Structures are given as C-alpha cells and as structure tokens.
Amino acid sequence: MAGNRTYRDWWWRLALTAPMVAVCALTVVAAVPPGGSFGLILVLIPAWSLSGLMWVVLLFFRDYRRSRWALVPPLAGALTLALVSFDIPMKAAFLVSEPALTRYVRSLPEDERWASTGDRAGLFSIESVQRWNGVTQLRVAGSGGMLEQCGFAYLPGGDVRLLDVSGAERLSDGWYVVCVDFD
C-alpha cells in the first residue's frame, strides 16, 4: 500500500508542476527568433496566467504548500524570465547557427539586391534577403511584432552606420541582430 501511495504522489506532483514547466519551455522557444515570435507570445500570455492561477489555487492545499514541488513553478518562472530578459535563447540559437548563416550569406548571388526566400539557415527560417554596399540583411520569418521586423545583418566591415534599422546589437564578428520599428 505504501508503494502505491508513492506512485500516486509522483503523478500528483508531476500534474501540478507540468503546466508551468511547459509554459516556461514554450517561452524559451518563443524567445529564439530575434525580437521573439509574436504568434507564440500571444498564446503564451493566457498560458502564463492560467498556470500561475493554478499554482496559487494549489497553495490552498496544505500538502502541496508543504511540498518542495510547490517551489518548482516559481523557480522555473524566475529562471525563464532571467534567460529571456538577457536574450540567452536567441544568442544560443545564433551561436549554433552562425556557421550555417555565414555559408548562406556567402552563397547568395552578388547581383541581387532584394530577394524573398523561404530558405533555412541553421535554426532560422529566412523570409527575405536585402544586400547593399557590402551589407547583407536577413529577415527571420515570424520574428518581431505587428509593427516590427527583426533579423540578422552581416557586416564584414563592421560599420553599423550603414544599417537603416531602429536597433542593432553586435552578436559576433560581423554579425548583428537588427530590428526595424514601423511605428
């Protein structure tokens, strides 16, 4: 009988922590594209609210409140907030994809100034490519918000003033994450 209770307790704890951990994992995935994935963020707002509300309601049960498992949702939420606020998911995805992005940029024809593509380079889906004065700007599909487009810019010379963007942050030698605001 004691073994059966341990099994039941394990499933109870998993059921109580799984929603928040799933929301945290999806939040990290939504933070991978530069500027975030607007569509996924719209889904995550109610998901965060519901999982947080579920956690608060469960605190009314003494057994849950005394369990160490009650700490998992807020700790997972705090860790996720820290990762996303420092752009760690996007920077990690970029580091993994940098060789593929560089190969992709170097494989593009020199004579095309603007191209709409559906190519993948590393972990990113490239929506469009723009080239001028030795600068290549890649717009990442599904990134940014309703009034914002984000992506990467490759500037081998490193002169950021050549970019016509709202914001640029250096990622590595020649690579920048860029966003254009339309508001």
matplotlib code that plots the C-alpha trace (Angstrom):
import matplotlib.pyplot as plt

x = [0.0, 2.8, 4.4, 1.0, 0.8, 4.3, 3.3, 0.2, 2.2, 4.6, 1.8, 0.2, 3.4, 4.0, 0.5, 1.0, 4.3, 4.0, 1.8, 4.3, 7.3, 5.6, 4.8, 8.4, 9.8, 7.5, 8.6, 12.2, 11.2, 9.3, 12.4, 14.7, 13.8, 15.2, 12.5, 10.6, 7.8, 4.8, 2.2, 3.6, 3.8, 0.1, -0.6, 1.8, 0.1, -3.1, -1.0, 1.2, -1.9, -3.6, -0.6, 0.1, -3.5, -3.4, -0.3, -2.0, -5.1, -2.9, -1.3, -4.6, -3.9, -1.7, 0.0, 1.0, 2.1, 4.4, 5.9, 9.1, 7.3, 5.5, 8.8, 9.2, 6.8, 8.0, 11.7, 11.1, 9.3, 12.1, 14.8, 12.8, 12.4, 16.1, 17.0, 14.6, 15.5, 19.1, 18.3, 20.1, 17.8, 18.3, 22.0, 22.4, 20.5, 22.6, 25.8, 24.7, 23.5, 26.4, 28.4, 25.2, 24.2, 27.7, 27.7, 24.2, 25.2, 28.3, 26.3, 23.9, 24.4, 26.1, 23.9, 20.6, 19.7, 16.5, 15.1, 12.1, 13.1, 11.8, 15.3, 16.5, 19.9, 20.7, 17.8, 16.3, 13.9, 14.9, 12.0, 13.8, 17.3, 18.5, 22.0, 23.7, 27.2, 28.6, 25.9, 23.5, 20.4, 18.4, 14.8, 13.8, 10.3, 7.9, 10.2, 9.3, 5.8, 3.0, 4.9, 8.4, 10.6, 13.7, 16.6, 20.3, 22.7, 26.1, 28.6, 32.1, 33.5, 31.5, 30.2, 26.8, 26.0, 25.3, 22.3, 18.9, 17.4, 15.8, 18.3, 21.3, 23.2, 26.5, 26.5, 29.9, 32.5, 30.5, 27.0, 24.4, 20.8, 18.7, 15.1, 13.1, 10.2, 7.4, 5.6]
y = [0.0, 2.4, 1.8, 2.6, 5.9, 6.9, 6.2, 8.4, 11.2, 11.2, 11.6, 14.3, 16.3, 15.9, 17.1, 20.1, 21.2, 20.2, 23.1, 25.8, 23.9, 23.5, 27.2, 28.0, 25.7, 27.3, 30.8, 29.9, 28.6, 31.9, 33.8, 32.1, 34.3, 37.8, 40.0, 37.0, 35.0, 37.3, 34.5, 32.2, 35.1, 35.8, 32.1, 32.3, 35.3, 33.4, 30.2, 32.0, 33.5, 30.1, 28.2, 31.0, 30.9, 27.1, 27.4, 30.0, 27.8, 24.8, 26.7, 26.5, 22.7, 22.1, 19.0, 20.9, 24.0, 22.0, 20.1, 21.1, 20.7, 23.9, 25.8, 24.4, 26.7, 30.0, 28.9, 27.8, 31.0, 33.1, 31.2, 31.6, 35.3, 35.6, 33.7, 35.6, 39.0, 38.5, 37.1, 33.9, 31.6, 33.8, 34.2, 30.4, 29.6, 32.1, 30.6, 27.2, 28.6, 31.1, 28.8, 28.0, 31.7, 32.7, 30.0, 31.1, 34.7, 33.8, 31.6, 34.4, 35.9, 39.3, 40.9, 40.5, 43.4, 42.0, 38.5, 36.9, 33.4, 30.5, 29.1, 27.8, 28.6, 26.8, 27.1, 30.1, 30.4, 33.3, 35.3, 37.8, 39.0, 42.5, 43.4, 46.8, 48.3, 45.0, 44.6, 41.6, 41.8, 38.6, 39.0, 36.0, 34.6, 35.0, 37.3, 40.7, 42.0, 43.5, 46.8, 45.4, 43.2, 41.6, 39.5, 39.5, 41.7, 40.6, 43.5, 42.1, 45.7, 46.3, 49.8, 49.8, 53.2, 51.6, 49.9, 51.6, 50.0, 51.0, 49.0, 46.8, 44.7, 43.0, 39.2, 38.2, 39.3, 40.9, 39.7, 41.9, 41.3, 44.1, 45.3, 47.8, 49.5, 50.8, 52.9]
z = [0.0, 0.8, -2.7, -4.3, -2.4, -3.5, -7.2, -6.8, -5.1, -8.0, -10.6, -8.4, -8.3, -12.0, -12.8, -10.5, -12.0, -15.6, -16.8, -15.6, -16.9, -20.3, -20.4, -19.5, -22.2, -24.8, -23.6, -24.3, -27.8, -28.4, -27.5, -30.1, -33.1, -32.9, -31.4, -30.3, -32.0, -31.9, -32.6, -29.9, -27.4, -28.0, -27.0, -24.0, -22.3, -21.3, -20.7, -18.1, -16.5, -16.2, -14.9, -12.4, -11.3, -11.0, -8.8, -6.5, -6.1, -5.3, -2.5, -0.6, -0.2, 2.8, 1.4, -1.7, 0.2, 2.4, -0.6, -2.2, -5.5, -4.7, -5.4, -8.9, -10.7, -9.3, -9.7, -13.3, -14.0, -12.5, -14.4, -17.7, -17.0, -16.5, -19.6, -21.8, -20.4, -21.3, -24.8, -24.0, -26.1, -29.2, -28.6, -28.1, -31.3, -33.1, -31.9, -33.1, -36.4, -37.1, -39.4, -41.5, -41.6, -42.8, -45.5, -46.6, -46.9, -48.9, -51.2, -52.2, -55.7, -55.6, -58.2, -56.3, -54.1, -52.7, -52.6, -50.9, -49.8, -47.7, -47.0, -43.7, -42.3, -39.1, -36.7, -38.5, -41.4, -43.7, -45.0, -47.1, -48.0, -48.7, -49.9, -50.4, -50.0, -48.7, -46.1, -46.1, -44.0, -43.3, -42.1, -40.0, -40.5, -37.6, -35.7, -34.2, -33.6, -35.5, -36.2, -36.1, -38.3, -36.9, -38.2, -38.7, -40.5, -41.8, -42.0, -42.6, -42.3, -39.1, -39.9, -38.1, -39.5, -42.9, -41.4, -41.7, -38.6, -35.3, -33.2, -33.7, -31.2, -32.0, -31.8, -33.1, -35.6, -38.4, -37.2, -35.6, -34.6, -36.0, -35.7, -37.7, -36.0, -38.2, -35.6]

ax = plt.figure().add_subplot(projection="3d")
ax.plot(x, y, z, "-o")
ax.set_aspect("equal")
plt.show()
